[in-house]
Amino acid sequence: MIGRDEQVEEMAALQEEVAQLRWAVVSHAVVDQAIGVVITVGGLRPDQGWEVLKQVSQHTNVKLREVARHVVQWPASGRLPDDIRRALSAAVDRLREEPDGSARSEEGDEQFVSCGPAG
């Protein structure tokens, strides 16, 4: 038979797990939305949108979910932190230059950064 203290500990552990799963669902949704922004504005495929977000996170030392949050808010706010904007443009340019991506937009970096003013 499980004692009262063990039940309380198990309940606390389950509540913590539920909270982490809820946070993961919200974070995943924001990342998916950010991928949508990147592929739409950058003229990339969905797998490349994911790669762009990973590269930006790595090059700016900002957690991926935070990069995603900034990218999702960017079209409405018109603001994107300078370091994220620079890393985003560079990552999009790198992926556009890949040999297997000849069908992507050729409009260049101006299209990507013109979605909103730097800020």
C-alpha positions as CSV (number, residue, x, y, z in Angstrom):
1,M,0.0,0.0,0.0
2,I,1.2,3.5,-0.9
3,G,1.7,5.9,2.0
4,R,0.3,9.4,2.1
5,D,3.7,11.0,1.6
6,E,4.3,8.8,-1.5
7,Q,0.9,9.8,-2.9
8,V,1.7,13.5,-2.4
9,E,5.1,13.1,-4.1
10,E,3.6,11.2,-7.0
11,M,0.8,13.8,-7.4
12,A,3.4,16.6,-7.4
13,A,5.5,14.7,-10.0
14,L,2.4,14.2,-12.2
15,Q,1.4,17.9,-11.9
16,E,5.0,18.9,-13.0
17,E,4.9,16.6,-16.0
18,V,1.5,18.0,-17.1
19,A,2.8,21.5,-16.8
20,Q,5.9,20.6,-18.9
21,L,3.7,18.9,-21.5
22,R,1.4,21.9,-21.7
23,W,4.4,24.2,-22.2
24,A,5.8,21.9,-24.9
25,V,2.5,22.1,-26.8
26,V,2.4,25.9,-26.7
27,S,6.1,26.1,-27.7
28,H,5.6,23.7,-30.6
29,A,2.7,25.7,-31.9
30,V,4.8,28.9,-31.8
31,V,7.7,27.2,-33.6
32,D,5.3,25.9,-36.3
33,Q,3.9,29.4,-36.8
34,A,7.4,30.8,-37.0
35,I,8.3,28.2,-39.7
36,G,5.3,29.4,-41.6
37,V,6.5,33.0,-41.4
38,V,10.0,32.1,-42.5
39,I,8.9,29.9,-45.5
40,T,6.3,32.5,-46.6
41,V,8.6,35.6,-46.4
42,G,11.8,33.8,-47.3
43,G,10.4,31.7,-50.1
44,L,11.7,28.4,-48.7
45,R,10.3,24.9,-48.1
46,P,9.0,23.9,-44.7
47,D,12.1,21.7,-43.9
48,Q,14.2,24.7,-44.7
49,G,12.1,27.0,-42.4
50,W,12.9,24.6,-39.5
51,E,16.6,24.7,-40.5
52,V,16.6,28.5,-40.5
53,L,15.1,28.7,-37.0
54,K,17.7,26.2,-35.7
55,Q,20.6,28.2,-37.3
56,V,19.3,31.5,-35.9
57,S,19.0,30.0,-32.5
58,Q,22.5,28.6,-32.7
59,H,24.2,31.7,-34.1
60,T,22.5,34.1,-31.7
61,N,22.6,31.8,-28.6
62,V,18.9,32.4,-28.1
63,K,16.6,29.5,-27.3
64,L,14.7,28.3,-30.4
65,R,11.3,29.0,-28.8
66,E,12.3,32.6,-28.1
67,V,13.6,33.0,-31.7
68,A,10.2,31.6,-32.9
69,R,8.3,34.0,-30.6
70,H,10.1,37.0,-32.1
71,V,9.6,35.8,-35.7
72,V,5.9,35.2,-35.1
73,Q,5.5,38.7,-33.6
74,W,7.6,40.4,-36.3
75,P,4.9,40.9,-39.0
76,A,2.5,42.6,-36.6
77,S,5.0,44.6,-34.6
78,G,7.4,45.4,-37.4
79,R,10.3,44.8,-34.9
80,L,12.9,42.1,-34.9
81,P,16.0,42.2,-32.6
82,D,19.0,43.1,-34.8
83,D,21.0,40.0,-34.0
84,I,18.0,37.7,-34.9
85,R,17.3,39.8,-38.0
86,R,20.9,39.5,-39.2
87,A,21.1,35.7,-38.4
88,L,17.7,35.2,-40.1
89,S,18.8,36.9,-43.3
90,A,22.1,35.0,-43.4
91,A,20.4,31.7,-42.8
92,V,17.8,32.3,-45.5
93,D,20.6,33.4,-47.9
94,R,22.6,30.2,-47.2
95,L,19.6,28.0,-47.9
96,R,18.6,29.8,-51.0
97,E,22.1,29.2,-52.4
98,E,21.9,25.4,-51.9
99,P,22.1,23.6,-55.3
100,D,18.9,21.6,-54.7
101,G,16.8,24.8,-54.2
102,S,16.7,26.2,-57.7
103,A,12.9,26.7,-57.6
104,R,13.0,29.2,-54.7
105,S,12.6,32.9,-54.9
106,E,15.4,34.9,-56.4
107,E,14.3,38.3,-55.1
108,G,17.1,38.3,-52.5
109,D,17.5,39.5,-49.0
110,E,15.5,42.8,-49.5
111,Q,12.3,40.8,-49.7
112,F,13.0,39.0,-46.5
113,V,14.0,41.9,-44.3
114,S,11.4,44.3,-45.8
115,C,8.5,42.5,-44.1
116,G,9.0,44.8,-41.2
117,P,11.5,47.5,-40.2
118,A,14.5,46.5,-38.2
119,G,14.1,47.2,-34.5
